[in-house]
Amino acid sequence: MTIPVQITFRHMETSAAVETRVRELADHLGVFSDRITSCRVVLDSPHRHQHQGKVFNVKVQLALPGEDVVVDMERPQRDGHEDVYVVLRDAFDAARRQLQARMASIRGDEKRRDIPS
């Protein structure tokens, strides 16, 4: 399933390779739900005076009937992501987990706990 994806770059140059990776990750989320109507991704590289290297923040918003799934991977300065591909992976992994939990609750699945004998 191909999900319509809107990608916004803030405070950084656009990149065809990053756009391609975002689209791949977004399309993979379609495996977990056919209810996704769109995906918005904002990649931001805010200027940090006291930090060496670039830091990337990513926000992923999946539009679903009802409530959207939103992941905002913004880290404090000391724990920032310096590789855009790593922060994309982390953001989409978090989105996948939220999406799976959402689909499980829609299906009525409950977390099963092992009760010790």
Summary of the structure (lengths in Angstrom):
residues: 117
radius of gyration: 16.3
end to end distance: 44.3
largest distance: 58.4
contacts: 300
relative contact order: 0.18
helix: 35%
strand: 23%
